[in-house]
């Protein structure tokens, strides 16, 4: 279950890639702007501010997120991103930190490039940190004898979850697009008693939280705390630096 409040605890850090992604989209007067994986809508509302004459379509696979987005005045709908099809007037398609959850997203990008009208923009950002120590620690703990039975069915994402910027560039260029791709590793400055645990609670730990009863969930967190503290030690001034790699794809349909 996705919790909008937990996710928004790092809204400033999570928002920065969105703005850097959209800064490369040069659409002037789009008719329809779509945000796939809109989350709680705090970033989606800025699309309406940038393009006030456009219809803003917001879609998310989490009912909790859709409800939060609607509270911000968005006409958000619950939907499967893999099943979404663009309307003929879709001129900007945005997906920020969502397509990594869709195994078929490569095929989707190719399909969308063929379905969107000429001149339309595709802007996608996905995290590329699935081999980071934080994620490896979660998988290792989940596979330990204490937790294996309860968590064995969770499809932890390992291996090639997303592609490199170069691979996305080649794929969309072959689909007839003009492409602008890049990668950035942010070094987030976090504070708090368990900052990295708090960060991944809103994302990577979501499936674990859904699979466990409350008491077990709290125990899992407790066991994870010292592992993460060792991997990401706090500085004497209380700050913890957390590196996070992200991949950006901006393409204009030919």
Secondary structure in CASP SS format (residue, H / E / C, confidence):
PFRMAT SS
TARGET T0000
AUTHOR 0000-0000-0000
METHOD secondary structure of the structure
MODEL  1
X C 1.00
X C 1.00
X C 1.00
X H 1.00
X H 1.00
X H 1.00
X H 1.00
X H 1.00
X C 1.00
X C 1.00
X H 1.00
X H 1.00
X H 1.00
X H 1.00
X H 1.00
X H 1.00
X H 1.00
X H 1.00
X H 1.00
X H 1.00
X H 1.00
X H 1.00
X C 1.00
X C 1.00
X C 1.00
X C 1.00
X C 1.00
X C 1.00
X C 1.00
X C 1.00
X C 1.00
X E 1.00
X E 1.00
X E 1.00
X E 1.00
X E 1.00
X C 1.00
X C 1.00
X C 1.00
X C 1.00
X C 1.00
X C 1.00
X C 1.00
X H 1.00
X H 1.00
X H 1.00
X H 1.00
X H 1.00
X H 1.00
X H 1.00
X C 1.00
X C 1.00
X C 1.00
X C 1.00
X E 1.00
X E 1.00
X E 1.00
X E 1.00
X E 1.00
X E 1.00
X C 1.00
X C 1.00
X H 1.00
X H 1.00
X H 1.00
X H 1.00
X H 1.00
X H 1.00
X H 1.00
X H 1.00
X H 1.00
X C 1.00
X C 1.00
X C 1.00
X C 1.00
X E 1.00
X E 1.00
X E 1.00
X C 1.00
X C 1.00
X H 1.00
X H 1.00
X H 1.00
X C 1.00
X C 1.00
X C 1.00
X C 1.00
X C 1.00
X C 1.00
X E 1.00
X E 1.00
X E 1.00
X E 1.00
X E 1.00
X E 1.00
X E 1.00
X C 1.00
X C 1.00
X H 1.00
X H 1.00
X H 1.00
X C 1.00
X C 1.00
X C 1.00
X H 1.00
X H 1.00
X H 1.00
X H 1.00
X H 1.00
X H 1.00
X H 1.00
X H 1.00
X H 1.00
X H 1.00
X H 1.00
X C 1.00
X C 1.00
X C 1.00
X C 1.00
X C 1.00
X E 1.00
X E 1.00
X E 1.00
X E 1.00
X E 1.00
X E 1.00
X E 1.00
X C 1.00
X C 1.00
X C 1.00
X C 1.00
X C 1.00
X H 1.00
X H 1.00
X H 1.00
X H 1.00
X H 1.00
X H 1.00
X H 1.00
X H 1.00
X H 1.00
X H 1.00
X C 1.00
X C 1.00
X C 1.00
X C 1.00
X C 1.00
X H 1.00
X H 1.00
X H 1.00
X H 1.00
X C 1.00
X C 1.00
X C 1.00
X C 1.00
X C 1.00
X C 1.00
X C 1.00
X C 1.00
X C 1.00
X C 1.00
X C 1.00
X C 1.00
X C 1.00
X H 1.00
X H 1.00
X H 1.00
X H 1.00
X H 1.00
X H 1.00
X H 1.00
X H 1.00
X H 1.00
X H 1.00
X C 1.00
X C 1.00
X E 1.00
X E 1.00
X E 1.00
X E 1.00
X E 1.00
X E 1.00
X E 1.00
X E 1.00
X E 1.00
X E 1.00
X E 1.00
X E 1.00
X E 1.00
X E 1.00
X C 1.00
X C 1.00
X C 1.00
X C 1.00
X H 1.00
X H 1.00
X H 1.00
X H 1.00
X H 1.00
X H 1.00
X H 1.00
X C 1.00
X C 1.00
X C 1.00
X C 1.00
X H 1.00
X H 1.00
X H 1.00
X H 1.00
X H 1.00
X H 1.00
X C 1.00
X C 1.00
X H 1.00
X H 1.00
X H 1.00
X H 1.00
X H 1.00
X H 1.00
X H 1.00
X H 1.00
X H 1.00
X H 1.00
X H 1.00
X H 1.00
X H 1.00
X H 1.00
X H 1.00
X H 1.00
X H 1.00
X H 1.00
X C 1.00
X C 1.00
X C 1.00
X C 1.00
X C 1.00
X C 1.00
X C 1.00
X C 1.00
X E 1.00
X E 1.00
X E 1.00
X E 1.00
X E 1.00
X E 1.00
X E 1.00
X E 1.00
X E 1.00
X E 1.00
X E 1.00
X E 1.00
X E 1.00
X E 1.00
X C 1.00
END
